[in-house]
Amino acid sequence: METFAAKVTALLKEKCSHSGQLSSFMGQPVITVEPKNVGELEELQTEIKELIESQFPDRDEDIMITIRRNGMEDTGFRVWKSKHT
């Protein structure tokens, strides 16, 4: 059975406009991109959140996404589940 993180990774490989490498670390998606300014980083985060929310509107898991920028500190953010039990 494919995990939610694997489904998100496949979605990002197919639809995300980033120009970097997409991999997985400990089951979570990691996007490696060239160093970007804060505005571009926020745009990438917004695009990823919107893709996940549109393709998986009924999520029952949170997912952590890491953006790795060469020579800079990693940026991680969480897309929260949409179903609350």
C-alpha positions as CSV (number, residue, x, y, z in Angstrom):
1,M,0.0,0.0,0.0
2,E,1.4,3.4,-1.0
3,T,1.8,5.9,1.8
4,F,0.4,9.4,1.8
5,A,3.9,10.8,1.7
6,A,4.7,8.7,-1.4
7,K,1.6,9.9,-3.1
8,V,2.5,13.5,-2.3
9,T,6.1,13.0,-3.6
10,A,4.7,11.6,-6.9
11,L,2.3,14.5,-7.1
12,L,5.1,17.1,-6.6
13,K,7.3,15.3,-9.2
14,E,4.5,15.5,-11.7
15,K,2.9,18.9,-11.1
16,C,5.2,21.2,-9.1
17,S,6.9,23.9,-11.1
18,H,10.1,23.8,-9.0
19,S,13.4,23.4,-10.8
20,G,15.2,21.2,-8.4
21,Q,15.6,17.6,-7.2
22,L,12.8,15.8,-5.4
23,S,13.7,13.0,-3.0
24,S,12.5,11.4,0.2
25,F,14.1,11.3,3.6
26,M,12.6,9.1,6.3
27,G,9.5,8.9,4.3
28,Q,9.0,12.7,3.9
29,P,9.4,14.7,0.6
30,V,12.5,16.8,0.3
31,I,12.9,19.4,-2.4
32,T,16.4,20.6,-3.2
33,V,16.5,23.9,-5.0
34,E,19.0,26.6,-5.8
35,P,19.2,29.3,-3.1
36,K,16.1,31.6,-3.4
37,N,15.1,34.8,-1.9
38,V,12.3,34.7,0.8
39,G,9.6,35.7,-1.7
40,E,10.4,32.8,-4.1
41,L,10.6,30.4,-1.2
42,E,7.1,31.5,0.0
43,E,5.8,31.1,-3.5
44,L,7.1,27.6,-3.7
45,Q,5.6,26.7,-0.3
46,T,2.2,28.2,-1.4
47,E,2.3,26.2,-4.6
48,I,3.0,23.0,-2.8
49,K,0.3,23.6,-0.2
50,E,-2.2,24.4,-2.9
51,L,-1.3,21.2,-4.9
52,I,-1.7,19.0,-1.9
53,E,-5.0,20.6,-0.9
54,S,-6.5,20.4,-4.4
55,Q,-5.4,16.8,-5.1
56,F,-6.0,15.5,-1.5
57,P,-8.9,17.5,-0.1
58,D,-9.8,14.8,2.4
59,R,-6.5,14.2,4.1
60,D,-6.4,12.3,7.4
61,E,-2.6,12.8,7.8
62,D,-0.3,15.7,8.3
63,I,2.7,15.9,6.0
64,M,6.0,17.6,6.6
65,I,7.8,19.0,3.5
66,T,11.4,20.1,3.6
67,I,13.0,22.6,1.2
68,R,16.7,22.2,1.1
69,R,18.7,25.2,-0.3
70,N,22.3,24.6,-1.1
71,G,24.5,26.5,1.4
72,M,21.5,27.6,3.5
73,E,19.5,26.3,6.3
74,D,16.7,23.8,5.4
75,T,13.1,25.1,5.6
76,G,10.4,22.7,6.8
77,F,6.7,23.3,6.8
78,R,3.7,21.1,7.5
79,V,0.5,20.7,5.6
80,W,-2.1,19.8,8.1
81,K,-4.7,17.1,7.7
82,S,-8.2,18.2,6.7
83,K,-10.1,15.6,8.7
84,H,-10.1,16.0,12.5
85,T,-11.3,13.1,14.6
